[in-house]
Amino acid sequence: MYTFGQYVADEKKEAEARGEARGEARGKKEVLLAFIKKVWGDAEAERMVPFLNAAELDDLPDISDLVDDQTAGRPPRLGANGRAEPRS
């Protein structure tokens, strides 16, 4: 039988997992933003903030993707399609 105590324990585990994922995404976004600021400057970093905030962890570029953008002389892009919608 599935008890209320088991339910509470399961919910706690799921909440912790969600919190870890949010923390990982926040950390990656901060690193990406710092890299963008260093390479493209403050204005581009500020322009990217809403896009980074709207992106899911899987949609965030890797540093190697940003280096490719820099090498190609283009602005930083997000995700597979190079775009993300800013959070309203």
C-alpha positions in Angstrom: 0.0 0.0 0.0 1.2 3.5 -0.9 1.1 5.6 2.2 0.9 9.3 2.7 4.4 9.3 4.2 5.7 7.7 1.0 3.9 10.3 -1.0 5.5 13.1 1.0 8.9 11.5 0.6 8.4 11.2 -3.2 7.3 14.8 -3.5 10.3 15.9 -1.5 12.7 14.0 -3.8 11.0 15.5 -6.9 11.2 19.0 -5.5 14.9 18.5 -4.7 15.5 17.3 -8.3 13.7 20.3 -9.7 15.7 22.6 -7.5 19.0 21.0 -8.6 18.0 21.4 -12.3 17.1 25.1 -11.7 20.4 25.6 -9.9 22.3 23.9 -12.8 20.5 26.1 -15.4 21.1 29.2 -13.4 24.8 28.4 -13.0 25.2 27.7 -16.7 23.4 30.8 -17.7 25.7 32.9 -15.4 28.8 31.3 -17.1 27.4 31.9 -20.6 26.5 35.5 -19.8 30.0 36.1 -18.4 31.5 34.7 -21.5 29.2 36.7 -23.8 30.1 39.9 -21.8 33.8 39.2 -22.1 33.7 38.4 -25.9 31.0 40.6 -27.2 30.8 43.3 -24.5 28.3 44.6 -22.0 25.6 45.7 -24.5 25.4 42.3 -26.2 25.3 40.6 -22.7 22.4 42.8 -21.7 20.6 42.1 -24.9 21.0 38.3 -24.3 19.7 38.3 -20.7 16.0 37.9 -21.6 16.9 35.2 -24.1 19.0 33.3 -21.6 16.2 33.6 -19.0 13.7 32.2 -21.4 15.8 29.3 -22.5 15.5 25.8 -21.0 18.7 24.1 -19.9 18.7 21.9 -23.1 18.4 25.0 -25.3 21.4 26.8 -23.9 24.5 26.8 -26.1 27.8 25.3 -25.0 30.9 27.5 -24.8 32.1 25.8 -27.9 29.0 27.0 -29.8 29.7 30.5 -28.7 33.3 30.2 -29.7 32.1 29.1 -33.2 29.8 32.2 -33.3 32.8 34.4 -32.3 35.0 32.8 -34.9 32.4 33.2 -37.6 32.0 36.9 -36.6 28.3 36.6 -35.7 26.5 37.4 -32.5 25.9 34.7 -29.9 23.0 32.3 -30.7 20.9 30.0 -28.5 19.8 26.5 -29.1 19.6 24.3 -32.2 17.8 26.9 -34.2 19.9 29.8 -32.9 16.9 31.5 -31.2 14.9 31.6 -28.1 12.0 33.9 -27.2 12.5 36.3 -24.3 10.4 35.7 -21.2 7.5 38.2 -21.0 
